[in-house]
Amino acid sequence: MIDPIRWYHRLYVALQYLLPHHRLSALIFRITRSRRRLVKNLLIETFVHHYRVDMTEAREPAPRAYASFNDFFTRPLRPGARPLAAPENSIICPADGTLSQLGAIGDGRVFQAKGHECSLTELLGGRADLAQGFEGGAFATIYLSLRDYHRVHMPAAAILREMIHVPGRLFSVNLVTTALVPRLFGRNERVLCLFETASGPMALILVGAIFVGSMETVWAGQITPAGMDKPTRTYAGETAVRLDRGAEMGCFNMGSTVILLFGPGRVAWEPGLEPGARLRMGQGLGRFREQGVGKYLTGKVADRPYN
């Protein structure tokens, strides 16, 4: 929480209501994919210097080796850069970032910031049937800043059941904006990924933001902007997608937020986790209280649309 809220915080947020979110994001989309050497090298090297990016973690440590700024921004890490927490029933952090909030889902609402909550049904695209499965459960919200690693990984082994694209605005999701924009996560464009784990349902929600007009998954490729031919896709039988704990599931093109949802009585968070904590993909967030039995459906992850 920003404390105290200053006049310039309110002005910054007020201006966001007036901005053409999607047009600005489309412009950034084109610029960050430019393959002109002068453009992409200037963008990459300026970014590395300004944000003090540790390129020794990257699979390709040479900034100029990337074909575009977006290729650099979504760069894969070298093997072993993000070890996974033990034991196997632990829930791992899906991305590098800052813990915005975590806790229990009560009265059909998810806590956003002091004075602001978001309806669980609204967050899940108006699907009351989905919301019912998470009522009384647990949630965690992780904010990815520009300097963070931007690929998203699985918190636990699971089967993908449904993916839903929810159109919306593209407000910033930083600390100031989440503190001042009511129902922010229910307003912004997002991709809902509904999974079944051995310990019940899990939702992994990719929330778009200003200049983040593009989100991708490893099974469907680019979803936004205009990447999906249908707003909802279900997966069963031969189309079922099984992903192991720690497996890559998608990426953001620029910074944004990941929201995790779990069913009631399934999760115990790690003690000591507080909003504002810096997180790294692979570290333990909590554990399942009990592990279910039975085999997952067989499924195959589609060829990845990026390396």
Buried (B, 14 or more C-beta within 10 A) or exposed (E): EBEEBEEEBEEBBEEBEEBEBBEBBBEBBEBBBBEEEEBBBEBBEEBBEEEEBEEEBBEBEEBEEBEBBBBBBBBBBEEEBBEBBEEEBBBBBBBBBBBBBBBEBEEBBBBBBEEBBBBBBBBBBEBEEBBEBBBBBBBBBBBBBEBBBBBBBBBBBBBBBBBBBBEBBBBBBBBBBBBBBEBBBBBBBBBBBBBBBBBBBBBBBBBBBBBBBBBBBBBBBBBBBEBBEEEEBEBEEEEBBBBEBBEBBBBBBBBBBBBBBBBBEBBEBBEEBEBEBEBBBBBBBBBBEEEEEEEBBEBEBEEEBBE
